[in-house]
Amino acid sequence: MRQGRIFTWIWRVNSLIILFAGVLALASVLFALGFSVRDRLVSHQVEDVAKIRPPSAGKTELKLSQFTPVAGTSVLVAALEAQQDYRASFSSKEASSTRNHLFYDTATHEFYWLKPGNEALIIESQSLPAQAYTTTVKPATAVVYTLVSKDTNQDGRLTSQDHQDIALADSNGKRFRVVLSQVESLKGFSLVAPHRVVMLYMSQSQLQAADIDLASQKVLQRYPFLAGIPAVP
């Protein structure tokens, strides 16, 4: 009788151990499954990465950043950035990288690339000296406005995806005037003379530069980038 109770007790202990082990195994499976589902649903952004002929690559798109002045020169520069979508493991990833730099000389109206080809990554670029050593603050000459007034992509909304109008006004808010219409995107601008501003913009899928006189608020000349944005390598 006593032996039977001992066996019963041992059987119950074994049952509890087996149940506990089963719960742990189930929890481990659910934990792993949760991570797998999360990776399937979440898209990861990876900076300074270029996928080389990925087996499951999506599209690669090259875009220009905003043009910014190079201190002490008559040159503006923009980065050529690559955006790649691809699948890695169970997750969807987006890799971005800088492939080249496009320069525009406001004195000669010349566009030119930093280097041939867009395969190599540019991890970092630094100017020497690192910053302009000046404390002079110049008053504003004019203000540049970007406006959206028409639903050009027919999506029922006015957004930055629609064509834009670029306007100028004096720093005091007077003499507001649209100087460029139906612009796809404004890529940068810079004051290159006391009364002259250069604007770089995309129009009809073509990069263009426009010299604008601030006194008359009129376009003096347009300079298209005839080579166009390069194809995806």
C-alpha positions as CSV (number, residue, x, y, z in Angstrom):
1,M,0.0,0.0,0.0
2,R,2.8,2.3,0.9
3,Q,4.8,1.4,-2.2
4,G,1.7,2.3,-4.3
5,R,1.6,5.8,-2.8
6,I,5.3,6.3,-3.5
7,F,4.8,5.3,-7.1
8,T,1.8,7.6,-7.4
9,W,3.8,10.5,-5.9
10,I,6.7,9.9,-8.3
11,W,4.3,9.7,-11.3
12,R,2.8,13.1,-10.3
13,V,6.2,14.7,-9.9
14,N,7.2,13.3,-13.4
15,S,4.0,14.6,-14.9
16,L,4.7,18.1,-13.5
17,I,8.2,18.1,-14.8
18,I,7.0,17.0,-18.3
19,L,4.3,19.7,-18.2
20,F,6.9,22.4,-17.2
21,A,9.3,21.3,-19.9
22,G,6.4,21.4,-22.5
23,V,5.5,24.9,-21.4
24,L,9.1,26.1,-21.8
25,A,9.4,24.5,-25.2
26,L,6.1,26.1,-26.3
27,A,7.2,29.5,-25.0
28,S,10.5,29.2,-26.9
29,V,8.7,28.3,-30.1
30,L,6.3,31.3,-29.7
31,F,9.2,33.6,-28.9
32,A,11.1,32.6,-32.0
33,L,8.0,32.8,-34.1
34,G,7.3,36.3,-32.8
35,F,10.8,37.5,-33.9
36,S,10.3,35.9,-37.3
37,V,6.9,37.6,-37.8
38,R,8.3,40.9,-36.7
39,D,11.2,40.7,-39.1
40,R,8.7,39.9,-41.9
41,L,6.6,42.9,-41.1
42,V,9.3,45.5,-40.3
43,S,11.4,47.2,-42.9
44,H,14.9,48.1,-41.6
45,Q,16.8,51.2,-42.8
46,V,20.5,50.7,-43.2
47,E,22.8,53.6,-43.8
48,D,26.0,53.6,-45.9
49,V,25.3,50.1,-47.3
50,A,25.3,49.1,-51.0
51,K,24.1,45.6,-51.8
52,I,26.3,44.1,-54.6
53,R,24.2,42.0,-56.9
54,P,21.8,40.7,-54.2
55,P,20.0,37.5,-55.2
56,S,16.7,38.9,-53.9
57,A,17.2,42.6,-54.7
58,G,14.4,44.9,-55.5
59,K,14.8,48.1,-57.4
60,T,17.7,50.6,-56.9
61,E,16.9,54.2,-57.3
62,L,19.4,57.1,-57.6
63,K,18.4,60.5,-56.4
64,L,20.1,63.9,-55.9
65,S,20.2,65.5,-52.5
66,Q,19.8,69.3,-52.0
67,F,22.6,71.5,-53.5
68,T,24.6,73.3,-50.9
69,P,27.3,76.0,-51.3
70,V,31.0,75.0,-51.0
71,A,32.4,77.7,-48.7
72,G,34.8,80.1,-50.3
73,T,34.0,79.0,-53.9
74,S,31.5,79.7,-56.6
75,V,30.4,76.0,-56.6
76,L,27.3,74.2,-55.3
77,V,27.4,70.5,-54.6
78,A,24.8,67.7,-54.2
79,A,25.2,64.0,-53.3
80,L,24.0,61.3,-55.6
81,E,22.2,58.8,-53.2
82,A,21.2,55.3,-54.0
83,Q,18.2,53.6,-52.3
84,Q,18.1,49.8,-52.5
85,D,15.3,47.5,-51.4
86,Y,16.1,43.9,-50.8
87,R,15.2,40.9,-48.6
88,A,17.6,39.5,-46.1
89,S,16.6,36.5,-44.0
90,F,13.0,37.0,-43.2
91,S,13.1,40.8,-43.2
92,S,12.8,43.6,-45.7
93,K,15.6,46.1,-45.7
94,E,16.3,49.4,-47.2
95,A,20.0,50.3,-47.9
96,S,21.1,53.8,-48.6
97,S,24.5,55.0,-49.8
98,T,26.2,58.0,-51.4
99,R,27.7,57.1,-54.8
100,N,28.9,60.4,-56.3
101,H,28.8,64.2,-56.0
102,L,27.4,66.5,-58.7
103,F,28.9,70.0,-58.8
104,Y,27.5,73.2,-60.4
105,D,29.8,76.2,-60.9
106,T,27.7,79.4,-60.7
107,A,30.5,81.3,-62.4
108,T,30.9,79.1,-65.5
109,H,27.4,77.5,-65.4
110,E,29.1,74.1,-65.7
111,F,27.8,70.8,-64.3
112,Y,30.4,68.1,-63.6
113,W,30.7,64.9,-61.5
114,L,33.3,64.2,-58.8
115,K,34.3,60.9,-60.4
116,P,33.4,58.5,-63.2
117,G,31.0,55.7,-62.3
118,N,28.7,55.2,-59.3
119,E,29.7,51.8,-58.0
120,A,31.9,52.8,-55.1
121,L,30.5,54.2,-51.8
122,I,31.4,57.6,-50.4
123,I,31.4,57.1,-46.7
124,E,32.4,60.6,-45.6
125,S,33.7,63.9,-47.0
126,Q,35.3,66.7,-45.0
127,S,36.4,70.2,-46.0
128,L,39.7,71.7,-45.0
129,P,39.5,73.9,-43.0
130,A,36.5,72.3,-41.3
131,Q,34.4,75.5,-41.1
132,A,34.4,79.1,-42.2
133,Y,36.1,81.2,-39.6
134,T,33.9,84.2,-39.7
135,T,31.5,85.9,-37.3
136,T,30.0,88.3,-39.8
137,V,26.2,88.0,-40.0
138,K,24.7,89.4,-43.3
139,P,21.1,90.6,-43.4
140,A,18.7,88.6,-45.6
141,T,18.3,89.8,-49.1
142,A,15.2,87.8,-50.1
143,V,13.1,84.9,-49.1
144,V,12.5,81.8,-51.3
145,Y,9.0,80.2,-51.0
146,T,7.9,76.8,-52.3
147,L,4.2,76.4,-52.9
148,V,1.8,73.7,-54.1
149,S,-1.4,75.0,-55.6
150,K,-2.6,72.2,-57.9
151,D,-3.2,68.5,-57.5
152,T,-1.0,67.6,-60.4
153,N,-0.7,63.8,-59.6
154,Q,-4.5,63.5,-59.2
155,D,-4.5,61.8,-55.8
156,G,-7.0,64.2,-54.3
157,R,-4.5,66.0,-52.1
158,L,-2.0,68.8,-52.2
159,T,1.4,67.4,-51.1
160,S,5.1,67.7,-51.9
161,Q,4.5,65.0,-54.5
162,D,2.7,67.5,-56.7
163,H,4.4,70.1,-58.9
164,Q,5.5,73.2,-57.2
165,D,5.8,76.9,-57.7
166,I,8.9,78.8,-56.5
167,A,8.4,82.4,-55.4
168,L,10.6,85.2,-54.2
169,A,9.8,88.0,-51.8
170,D,11.8,90.7,-50.2
171,S,12.9,90.0,-46.6
172,N,10.2,92.3,-45.3
173,G,7.5,90.2,-47.1
174,K,6.8,92.6,-49.9
175,R,7.0,92.0,-53.7
176,F,6.0,88.4,-53.5
177,R,6.2,86.8,-57.0
178,V,6.3,83.3,-58.5
179,V,9.5,83.0,-60.6
180,L,9.4,79.3,-61.5
181,S,6.2,77.2,-62.2
182,Q,5.5,73.5,-62.5
183,V,8.7,72.5,-60.8
184,E,9.0,68.9,-59.7
185,S,11.3,69.6,-56.9
186,L,13.6,72.4,-55.8
187,K,17.2,71.0,-55.4
188,G,18.9,74.1,-53.9
189,F,19.6,77.7,-54.3
190,S,22.3,80.2,-53.4
191,L,23.0,84.0,-53.6
192,V,25.9,84.3,-56.0
193,A,25.9,88.1,-56.3
194,P,24.3,90.9,-54.3
195,H,21.3,90.9,-56.7
196,R,21.5,87.5,-58.3
197,V,20.4,84.1,-57.0
198,V,20.9,80.7,-58.7
199,M,18.2,78.0,-58.3
200,L,18.6,74.3,-59.1
201,Y,15.4,72.3,-59.7
202,M,13.9,69.4,-61.5
203,S,11.5,70.1,-64.4
204,Q,10.2,67.5,-66.8
205,S,12.6,65.0,-65.2
206,Q,15.5,67.2,-66.1
207,L,17.9,69.0,-63.8
208,Q,18.1,72.8,-64.5
209,A,19.8,75.8,-63.1
210,A,18.2,79.3,-63.4
211,D,19.9,82.7,-62.8
212,I,17.3,85.1,-61.3
213,D,17.7,88.8,-60.9
214,L,16.4,89.9,-57.4
215,A,15.8,93.5,-58.4
216,S,13.4,92.6,-61.3
217,Q,12.5,89.1,-60.0
218,K,12.9,87.7,-63.5
219,V,14.7,84.7,-64.8
220,L,17.8,85.9,-66.7
221,Q,18.9,82.5,-68.1
222,R,18.3,78.8,-67.7
223,Y,21.1,76.1,-67.9
224,P,19.9,72.5,-68.4
225,F,22.0,69.6,-67.3
226,L,22.0,67.9,-70.6
227,A,23.7,64.7,-69.4
228,G,20.8,63.9,-67.1
229,I,20.8,61.8,-63.9
230,P,22.8,58.6,-64.5
231,A,21.1,55.2,-64.8
232,V,21.2,52.7,-62.0
233,P,24.5,50.8,-62.2
